[in-house]
Amino acid sequence: MKLLSFSLAFLAVLSSARKVTIKQVKTSQPFHRRSAGSDFQITVDAEPGSGNSFDLDSVHDLIYLANITVGNVEYSVQLDTGSSDLFIKGDTYPIPNTTVTSQTYNLTYAIGWASGHVAYAPVEFVGCHPRPNQAFLDAEVVRNPALGYGAQGIAGLGFNRLSSIDLVINDTQQSTGRSLLFNLFESNPTEPNFIAFALQRTSDKSDAVEGSFSIGELEPKYAHVSGSERIPTWPINNPYRWNLLLDAVIVNDTITVPTTKVVGAPSNKAVVLMDSGSSYTYAPKEICDAIYSGVPGARYDATIGYWRVPCAIEINMALQIGGQVFPIHPLDVNPSTAVDPSMCIGSFVPQTFSIGNDFDWLIGDNFLRSVYSLYDFGDFDDSGHMGDPYMKLLSIVDADQASINFHELRGGTPRTNITFVGLDGVSVAPSFSISNDISQSLELIGKFIPAMLGIVALNALILIICCIVWLVSFIRKRRIRPIARTPMGRMSPMPPRDHNSMSSMPTNPRNSYIAGGPSPHVYEPVSMAITEDTFVPPTPAFHSFDRKAGNLQPGDRPKSVA
């Protein structure tokens, strides 16, 4: 397996009712490196997706695509948990078989933007029942790196509260702008409200390394994720994004406890956004220094904004989230480049987010490839509202085996008996997992416990009644029998127990997640498909304008007509 420098596009091929497999795609598009200071558009010599072979010496697994059908036409879109809107850039404008409105909007991402009209069309996605009238952005002009790698749009998989399209439509006193996933879940209220990812890395030993993306079902290989602990979002109720609380960063034997700038968050944790639309992880400088500064030969390159690390050095690290420790594959900590085979780049990029943001870190695919991730939106209650969302993560990295894989590609001797001990002595045990059968059995037991308690209570009630009847009958016989001595006083039985307490306990109502939330819309998407071939220091991309104040700087997206 040889790690390379560009972005590897993945194509999703339908494999079951609600699951797509993510496979490696080859294309012959020649990409050109852009210089710092240019806009966010990637220069290509051909239309995206026009070729069918890719120069594997210049690609790296940094972007994942799935197919979506809009207006009976299939498009390839990037899967993005860091945003909540769907935009399509078709070969023509407007795209066919859609109803275009007069409303316009500019969706802004950390890198790039898409501008066009809000439109409606029938939409089919991952085998779910078609949505007959889904709102989306029919993009006329787009500046986004994803389009350079075969994408024809971005499918936001976040919450309604982050949806800019929903905001625009609500301003016209309509409620038809809900996000794609919300509408799919609303159309199927009895179905599980979750999505799940397995993001596999490429290998020079295989032309078809498969990952998967599913809605409402689990990859059988990783079905025991259902036995993992729930990790609540932050905030727990009605969040904007898929934010979690990070407990610690573990590098070899060193534990670094993060801090936060998010108002209301615990001071000894960091609020991190789990973003499948970001190739790398963006963290505070002190965290990146803790990861790379102790590596012999590593140095921070201020001209490009990230660390350069010798490729032969294996960095063993893990993240502790929700009290659980998740190792990161060392190949994803310092991926290689085609420019210099001996010097790799640090995929944890120094980035300071402005005070007032609702997250401290942006965690991307370099971590998500090491886990099977489940994003649960919460079940619908009787009022039609969703419960509190949460995530479940399953480690799919065996640290010792990962070390073997690393040194097979980079040379050197693998390490053995690698362990990660987090706060309070928490460690990861890659060899242990709850099997799918056990997990299903535990779920069945949980479902049938109320019925079992009811049966036990009924049996106890029958037994007590029988005892009372026998005792009453015995006393009556004693009263009828002639006795020479003074009759014994009748013994009164104890009153029967109240068996209502033995019935199944009522379910506590869950805090409702109101999909459209009353809080004013403030944030916009921050997802980014950063690649080293298009990499410039990310700080200008985040700070080029004040979203809350609406102050745009030169080079930013055009102002929205809306």
DRENTORMI-805625 format. One record per residue: x, y, z of N, C-alpha, C in turn. Coordinates in pm, whole numbers, plus 50000, padded with zeros to 5 digits. Atoms other than C-alpha are relative to their C-alpha. Last residue first. Example, Ala and Ser with C-alpha at 12.3 -4.5 7.8 and 13.67 -1.06 7.14 Angstrom:
# residues 2
499184988149994513674989450714499235010950073;500894988150000512304955050780500905012050000;
END
This chain:
# residues 562
500995001649895467935365649914500355007950124;501124991450036470155380649646498924999150107;501235006850037473045364249827498935010249965;501084998049906476315383249820498724993249949;500834988250026479035368149607498885001150103;501125002950088481455343349766499195012649976;501045008449943484655356549915498884997849899;499745014150030487665368749720498954990850057;499725003050141487625403349874500334985449981;498734994650043486215403250227500214996649852;499255007750098482615398250337501275007349964;498994991850067481115412350655500844991449908;500274999350142477915393550743500995008349923;500154986050036478165401351113499695001749853;501084994249922477455365851216499755014549960;501315004850045479445351050931498875006750077;500725002149875482485372650994498584995949965;501174991849977484535369250681499404996350133;500104990050106487895356750560498755008550014;500114986749945488445339850894499855010849894;500944999249890487835303650811499735014450043;501275005650041489375302350467498965001250110;500804990350075492085326350574498654994749959;500524989149920493155301650846499225010349919;501454999449995493425271550618499445012150072;500344998349859497025276350512498515002450017;499424987249957497025264750152499655001450147;499954995349862496435229550028500675013650009;500704987250006495255221049681500115007250132;499724994150130497655192249622499325013549984;498694993750002497685184849993500345006049865;499035009850047493985179649996501345006949989;498624995250017491335198150191500884988749950;499285011450056487775186150136501415004649968;498944997050093486105210950369500644987149951;499345011750056482985212150576501025004049896;498564997949991482255244550763500764988649934;499145012050004478575248250689501485003550008;500025005550134476805280150804500964988249996;498815006050058475955291551153499784995649855;498804992049991473475316351296501114994549914;498955006150080469905304451247501225009150000;499724993750131467735317551527501174993249931;498854991149993466715293051800500305005949861;500384985949995463175279651771501185009549996;499594992249886464275245251655499665014850000;499914986750054463255230851316500385010450100;499134999450116464015195451413500175014149949;500874993350096462595198751760500855003149878;499154992150089464585173051953499105006049896;500284999250143462225162052225501065008249931;500014985950034463585152252561499895001449850;498704994650037462655116152596499875014849972;499994992850129459535105652785501365005949974;499884985649979460285080653059500015007249866;498834994150066459015046452966500035015050026;500294991250112456575032553214501275006049945;499854986149964457855003653422499695008849881;498854993650065456494969953333500025014850031;500184998750145454074956153586501195007549943;499285010450071455304945553924499845000949851;498584996450010454364978454089500794989749925;499844990750112450714971454010501455003749979;499165005450108451064941254229500095009349880;500394992250119449824958054544500934996149887;499094989650049450374930754798499405007249881;499185003450117447434912154947500865011749957;500614995450126446294921755295500914997149882;499504986850038447824900055562499325004449872;498834999650091445634870755665500425014449971;500284992450121443364873655968501245000449911;498834992450045443844846056222499655007149869;499665001650143440644835256381501175008949965;500354988550083440654834056761500464998149856;498874991250035440934799156907499525011549915;499594999050141437804784257051501145010049982;500434987050051437794777557430500495001749856;499424988349935438374740857485499415012749942;500305000249857436204711357396500505012550069;498794999949921436204718357021499635001050147;500264997749856433474710156775501304998650080;499665011749918434724713756410499765003250148;501115009450001432894741656221500264988250092;501144994449928435354768856317498844990150009;499685000149857438384747956219498835005450081;500115013849952436824741055880500294999350148;501425003549993436294778055828499794985850051;500574993749880439894785355919498544996450015;499505007049882441224760155662499385005750126;500665013149993438994774055384500434992550125;501404997649963440184809455454499254986950016;500034996049860443804797655452498585002550047;499745011749915443384778255129499905003650147;501155009150009441724807854955500204988050090;501104993949925444444831655081498784990850000;499695001149858447224808354962498875005750086;500195014149962445594804854619500274998150150;501445002449995445314842854592499714985650043;500514993749878448984846454685498514997650014;499535007749885450034821254418499445005650130;500795012549994447874837854152500394991850122;501374996649961449404871854231499144987450013;499994997049856452934858054220498615003050052;499835012649927452244842153881500005002150150;501265007550010450854874853749500104986850076;500984993749912453864894453878498684992450000;499615003049862456294869953715498975005750098;500335014149976454384872553387500344995950143;501455001349990454454910453401499594985750030;500404995149868458164910453477498504998850020;499585010049903458754888553172499625004250142;500945011350006456664911552955500364989350102;501314996349945458624942153072499004988449999;499974998849854461954923753017498655004450057;500935009249936461034913752660500015000850152;501374998150047462544943352471499014991750081;500514987049959465724944152678498565002249960;500255000749856466194906852636499435013350049;501255007449980465774910752261499654999250148;501094991450041468444938052253498654993250021;500184989749898470804916852457498855009349965;500645006449884470234887552221499745010150110;501425001550030470954909651920499264993850117;500614986850004474234920652075498514999149972;500184995749862475124884952165499315013550005;501045008349939474484873651808499725004450143;501304995750050476424902951662498884992250065;500395005750128479404895051878498625004849962;501245007449982480424918952152499574994749865;501184993250051484004928752091498794991450027;501295002849939487364920552240498915008049932;500395013950021490624917452044498624996850055;500475003050135490994955052002499514985749982;499645014150017491154961052378499494995549864;500735006650108491194998652434500504985749990;499165004550111492215014552760499144993149897;500765005950109490555034753036500944996349887;499565013550031492905040053331499234993249888;500625009749907490975069753469500354985749963;500334995049868492065090253166499294989250080;500514986549991493485070952876499755004350142;500694998449873495715040852842499585014650013;500314986049976496675031852488499195000750128;501204997349921498384998752428499845015050018;500324985849992500844986252169498705001650078;500624997249870501984950952243499745014850021;500895010349945504224949951938499485004550135;500055000349855505994974951715499004989350045;501274997049932506734968551352500164999650152;500485011249920510334970051224498715003750072;499785000249857511394993350944499354988150068;498755006049956510065000450599500145000450151;498994989749974507365025350498501364994250039;499964989650102504865002550328501165009750020;499955006650130505244970150521500135010249888;498605002750033506114992050819500144991649873;499224987850019502645007450835501404996849952;500374994150129500784974850781500855012349969;499485008950105502684958451068499715005849863;498554997850004501974988251294500644991449892;499804987350070498284986051204501495003349989;500115002950142498354949451306500205012649917;498845008150041499684958951649499964996949851;498784991950002497174987351692501224992149954;499155007549908494144966751590501375006649993;498545000350014491944992951426500614991550111;499735010650097488184988851377501504998949972;498635000350048487145008551686500194988249904;499415013149980483365011351707501425000249943;498775002450074481765045451752500554986250035;499305011849950478195052951855501204997749910;499175008050089476675087451812500474987550072;498775005149940473805106251973500794992749893;499085007450088470645125551893501234995450076;498654994650001468055134852159500914991749910;499335000049871464565123952064501405005749987;498925009549980462845134151742500565001150142;498684994049980459485151651739501044989050022;499314998350126456325137151586501355006550011;500314986850055454185142551893500685002549866;501404999650042454105105551978499615013349939;500945002649892457915104751981498585001349948;501154991049993460185100851680499154996550121;501275005150047463445082751746498915010650011;501015001349896466805099751775498674995749942;500734987549986469095113151500498974999550113;501415002649973471585084551534499295013250030;500584987049966475005088751368498494997950017;501455000050011476875055451365499495013450052;500724989249932480615054851302498514999449969;501315001150066482785024751226499095009350077;501175004249924486175036851341498844997249905;499595009649896489715041251210498834995150085;499645012650064488645057750883500374989250102;501215007850025486865084351092500304986949927;500435007549881490185097051227498854990649968;498785006549951491875107650900499754992950134;499915014050042488335113550768501264993150050;500335004550134487815145550962500264985349976;499395013250018487655159551313499524994149868;500735006150109486995197251330500704986849968;499295008050099488085210051668499044996549887;498584996749988486915237151907500854993049896;499105011549990483165237351832501445005050005;500585010449916480175260851868500834987350000;500365011950076482045291251745499444989650095;501414998850038481895321951968499554988749912;500845001049881485645326251997498555002749961;500294987649928487195321651656499104997450120;501334995250036488525287951551499655011750089;500694993849888492255282751577498665005349950;501084991050040493755258151332499325005450125;500264989249904496885237051344498945009749948;499584986850049496485207251108499695010650104;500604991549897496345171351228500565013949979;501424998650033497095153050900499215006850111;500805002649881500795159250949498555002649971;500654988249942502515156950613499234995850125;501465000450003505035131550492499435012750061;500644991049905508725135850409498494999649980;499405001649869510725107450250499335008650107;500355012849938508565102949941500554998350141;498795004749932508875140349861499654987050073;498944990250018506405155449614501314995050057;499235003550119504175124949585501195009349980;500264991350114502975128949940500854995349882;498894996550088502735105150234499555009249888;500105005350137500145104450511501115005249911;499064992950086501305112650867499984994049859;499464989349917498545103851116501025008249922;500854988150013496495083650866500505011650084;499934995250138499155056850811499185012749980;498854991050020499445054451190500145005049857;499025007250081495885040551216501185009349970;499994995050137494145059651493501084992649922;498714998350067493345042151821499815005149857;500035004250139489905048551981501375002549935;498734997150067489615050752361499994993949860;499505011350077486165052852520501255004249922;499435009949910485095076652800500574987849931;501075006649926482835095752563500504989150092;501264992950022485765102752335498914992450075;500975005049902489385093352403498765008749991;500874989949942491515098452094499064993350099;501415003549988494435076152001499255012050055;500864990949925498055078851898498564995149999;501115007349940500995058351775499175009650085;500564992549888503255077851541498784992550051;501355004349962505405055951317499565007850123;500304999649857508415074451174498554996050023;499615012649938509495063350825499634999450147;500965010650029507545091250655500304987050073;499355011050072509555118850822499044988149984;499575010849911507065145750931500704989249918;499345009650086506225179550779500674989650090;498745006249963503725198450993500524991249887;500115013049935501035221450856501404994350026;500925001149888500395257350755499834986450060;501165007650046501845259850405499054996550114;500424995250133504405287050460498784992849948;500934988949990504565280050834499515004949865;499764991750117506135245950783498965011249999;501214993050044506275229251125500345009549885;499944985449988509155205251163498695005949949;501254993150035509615167951217500165015050018;500014995450139513135153251207498735007149959;498704996050054512735132951526499905004049852;499575009350104509075132751636501345004749943;499035009549948508575151251966500514990049899;498754993149963506965181551803501064990350054;498895000750095504415160351613501335005850052;499965012050085501505150951839501324999049925;499865011749913501935175852123500124987249919;498625000249951502565203451867500234987750088;499175004750111499295194551696501474999550041;500305014250018497495197852030500874994349889;499345007449893499195230952115499744985049990;498575001650025498255244751772500674991650108;499154989149952494535239051825501484996949983;499954999549854492885212651605500885011750044;499524986549971491865207951243499855002350149;500524995049874491545171251143500655013550030;499095000149888492025161050781499305005050126;499005010450018489875151550484500894998550122;498664994449981486805171050589501024988849991;499664991850114483365161950452501375006650011;499565008750109482995133050697500375007849875;500314994850134482845158850976500574990949893;499695012050077482655148951342499545002449856;500975002650106482745183351508500454987949921;499465003750130484725184351833498874996849903;501165003050084483925202252158500514997649858;500124991950121487015200052376498754995749924;500295007750122487085187952736499985009649882;498945009950021488515200353066499714990949882;498714993550026486475232753071501114990149970;499065002849890483145214953036501395005049966;499425013450008481075232652766500944997750119;500835010149938478915262552858500554986049997;500714995749881480485287052615499124988750052;501455000250021482755269752367499295003350131;500424986150005486375280252413498495001149981;501044995550092487465245752521499815015050006;500834989549941490415228152678499015004649895;500294987750076492175195752590499235010150084;501404996649973493765169952824499695013149929;500234985650003496985156252677498525002650018;501414996250008497975120952775499915015250004;500324986649953501515109152700498525003149978;500385000949859502405072352680499595013550058;499125009349929502425070052298499534999050146;498895002150093500315099852198501064992050073;498975009049949496925100052377501044998049890;499185004350113494555129252321501154991850057;498544999549995491875133652587500604995849867;499435000949866488175137152674501525002450001;498745007450003486655149652349500635000250139;499004995349904483015160652377501214990749997;499815008749885480905154952065501015006550095;498934996649906479495178051797500024990050115;499615012549937477395164651508501245002750087;499105008650076476065199451438500224986950074;499814995550137473445225051536500724989449917;498694994750041472305206651846499965005649858;500154990850114468685203551968501325006049954;501304997350061469335188152308500145009649882;500755012650007472595172252419498695002049926;500815003149883474695202752336499174987349980;499914987949918477005186952259499555011849916;499494988050068476055153252118500185011250102;500954989250029475665122552334500675011549926;499244987849976478035092752300499085011749965;500454987950068476055060652336500905011750038;500644989849918478095031152455499555011749914;499124989349951478835003552207499195010150081;499655002149860476614972552183500915010650057;501214997749921474984984551860500254997850148;499964986149954478494986851715498785003250085;499894999249856478174948951711500295014250049;501314998649936476854952151356500105000950151;499834991149885480354958851224498705001650079;498685002049942480694930550971500205008050129;499955012249917476964931050911501344997950069;499145009350072477124967750795500154987450086;498595000849967474274983550984500734990649906;499515013649983470834995150876501515000250021;500935008849930468735026750888500424985650012;501054992849929470645045750622499094989650064;501345005849992473915030950500499075009350077;500854989849941477365041050382498594994749999;501445000350016480025015150307499365012150067;500584994849879483725009750253498504999749981;501374995949981485304987849991499755005950139;500145000049855488864985549870498645005950033;501384997749957488624977449501499894998350151;500614989650083491944978949315498595003350046;501395002650037493854960049583499465011649919;500175014350023497524956149671498594996549956;499435003250131498294993149629499894985149969;498855009049989495854999549912500534997349860;499585006850122493225026149971501204991250026;498874993550067491665035250305500444991649881;498785007950014488195024350412501105007949929;499174993150098485475047450539501344992849991;498725006849992482815026450714500855005949888;498884999250094479875049250777501074989750033;498785006449953476445046850942501045000049889;499145002950114473195066350923501304994150055;498554998549989470465066651184500654997649865;499574986950049466735071351229501505001750017;498924994049920465555035451257500515012949937;498685005150033462275029851068501065006450089;499785012449925458825035051220501384994149974;499844997749855458685071751119500244987450080;499945013749948459385064350748500185000550151;500835008450086458405096250562499964985650049;501394996549975459735116750852499074991549916;500415005949873463055098450831498525002850029;500005014450017463445106550461499544993050129;501175003950079462355142350521499934985049978;501194997949919464855147050801498764995549924;500145010949904467565131050590498775001750087;500305012650067467015154850298499794988750100;498875006850061466875186350507499594986549943;499285008849909463635205050566501094992449926;498565000050025462775232450319500804990950090;499675010750094459025227050285501504998649977;499285009949919457955246850591500434988349913;500235013750045456775278950426500854990550084;501105006249926456385313550577499634986349946;501194997750083458625329750312498774993150060;500204985650008461455333050565498795003649915;500794995949885460995296050630499755015050000;501405003250029462195289550275499105003950117;500484991650109465485307650330498524997649975;500124986249952466065291550668499405009049892;501184999749914465355256650533499755014150052;501155000550090467865263350256498715000350080;500214986650054470445274250513498795000449908;500344999150141470125241350702499735014449958;498874994450073472005241051032499675002849854;499674987249940468915236151249501155007049929;500774989350061467745208951015500435013750049;501314997149944470525186451139499315011449926;500144994649866473455171850946498565002950036;500635010449918473825148850647499845004550144;499834997349858474635175250383499194990150082;501195003949925474755160050035500295002150147;499765004449864477365178749830498664996850065;500744993349894477385183749454500404994550135;500904990550066478525170049124499145007350101;501274996849936481525152049271499225009949915;501125007950049484165138149035498685002950065;499755014249981487355149449204498794991449965;498835004050076487505185549087500284985150008;500375001650140483945190649203501184996149914;500645012950023485005183649561499654997849854;499075010550044487445212749555499344986849966;499845009949895484585238249568500924988949951;498565000449976483895270049374500214990650117;499465007349886480405266249229501515001750003;498574997849992478275287849000500514993350127;499594994350129474755278748885501515002049995;498854991050002473865255749171500335004449858;499575002550137470355241249191501125010149971;499454988650073470095243149568500454995349863;498555000550013467775217549726500465012549926;499354987350027464155213249838501524998349995;498904996349911462715178249809500605013449959;499834985650019459295172349651501055005150098;500574994450123458515135549586500315014749977;500614987949946460975120349837499455007949882;499734987050062461635085849701499285011350072;501164996050078461425056849949500235013949942;501164996249919464935048650062498845003749908;501055010049998467325029749832498815003350086;499615012149930470365050749914498834990350018;498685000549938468795083349798500164987150078;499795013549949465895091349567501434999050052;498655004149965464805127449510499964985750054;500025013349935461755141749333501434995250023;499995011350094462465178449258499794987150078;500645012049948462285212949415500024989249893;500875007350092464525243149354499404988050072;500685010849929466385270249545499014993449904;501394998649961468395290449297499534988050081;501035003450098472165293249265498615002450054;501014989750014475485298649439498994995949894;500885003450113477895272549572498865010149998;501414996449986480855280249799499244995549876;500894999650115484515272449855498575003450034;499304997750125486675261450144498974999349889;498704995149955485165265150488500915002449881;499275010349928481785262150318501355005650042;498594997649974479335289050208500604988750082;499555008949893475995281550046501515001650015;498605004050015474995311849839500394991550120;499205000849879471235316349803501424995949963;498595003050024468545324749550500754999650133;499134998149885464745323549573501444995949967;499294987350016462915327749243500975002650114;500674988449941461935291149245500815012649973;499104989849949463045263049013499205011850053;500774987749991460825232648971500875010650067;500094993449870462975203548857499115012349989;501075006149919462945178248574499915005750140;501315004050052466235189348418499074994450107;499955014250031469085208648588498594995449961;500225008849885468825246348561500084985249959;500634992149896471445250548441498755006749944;500764988650051473055222748242499415007550118;499364996350125475785197548321499305011949936;500205008650116474515196948675500765004649878;499494992450115475825212848993499914990849879;499655007550120473665198849273500515009749894;499904992150123473305212349624500494991149888;499675007050124471925194649928500135010149888;500704996650124471995211750265500484991549883;501375005349999472805200550619499235002649871;500954990250052476555204650667498634993349988;499734986749946479345187350859499095010849948;500714998649874478075151850804500205013850063;499474989649912479095154050439499165001350126;500745002849876478785126450181500605008750110;499155002749884480075141049851499124998150123;499884989449901477635138149563500934995850113;499065004649899477515118449237500255011550097;498844991449978474415126149031500874993950110;499085004049893471695104348883501215009250004;498644999750052468855119848682500954997150117;499765011850086465215110948755501375000149934;500744998150124464585146148894500274989249899;500784987749988467345141549150499305002549867;500824997550118468845106849191499115012050026;501334995649963471705104249441499255003349871;500904995750106474955085149402498655004050057;501105009450018477575083849676499105005649892;501174996350078480995100149710498944989150002;500875011550019483875099449954498695004549937;501374995850029486815123649958499184987649967;500394988049927490345121450101498585004549973;501415001549964491735087650002499535011450090;500045003949858494955098049832498555000050043;501304999249933495815102549466500134995550144;500264986249958498935110749269498635001550065;498824994549935500625077649199499755014250051;499945004249861497275061749135501265004750069;498595001949973496875081848818500174996850148;499404989749915493165077148766501464996650024;498815005449935491255058748495500695011350073;500335012349928487695063848372501244993350056;499105011150025487785099748254499584987550074;499975003350141484995125248224500894988149970;500645012850029484145125248594500094995949856;499965010149895484875161848643499254987449958;501164999149914485195179848306500074989250107;501175006850053488725179148175498855002050095;499984999350145491965198348210498814993149936;499905013250063491475205648577499975001949849;499874999850145492075236648788500164985949946;498915008650046490765234349142500025000249848;500305008950111488635263649257501254992149963;500095013849954489315277649602499664990349888;501295003449943490635311049490499944985050025;501035001250102494315317949446498684996650066;500564987150033496445330949733498984999449889;500654993449888498695300849760499495013649956;499104992349913499435285049427499205006350113;500284985750005497385257949266500905007250098;499854993849869498745223549187499695014949987;498924990449992497365209848865500035006250138;500224988949909495305178648825501235008950005;498754994549949495385155748521499725012250088;499904985549992492075137148496501365004550049;498784995250065492625101048395500165015050009;500304990250102490145086348638501295005549944;498844995050071490105056148863499555010049894;500274996050137487435049149123501285005149936;498974991750063487855030349449499645002649855;498915006750070484675016649598500965010149939;499114989650050482165028149858501214993349939;498605002949975479355003249909500855010649934;499174999450120475825016249931501424996650041;498564999749978473245006750189500695001049866;499644987149943469505011550218501485000850032;501084990349998467904984650004500445013650050;501165004949929471084966249922499025011350012;499835014049970474224968749712498834994150075;501095005249919473935002049533500164985250021;500785009050083477315013149405498964993550087;500875008849925478955043349569499154992049902;501305000750062481915058449387499154990150077;500645012849981485005069449578498615000749939;501464999550007487275097649475499484985950016;500575011850062490855096149593498505001250002;501245004849940492295130349656499514987949925;501204992850039495915138649583498794994350070;500154986149959499195130149751498695006749962;499664990550103499815093049770499455013750034;500814988249982499935065750028500505010949907;499214987850011501425033549897499085012050014;500844988150000500005000050000500885012450000;
END
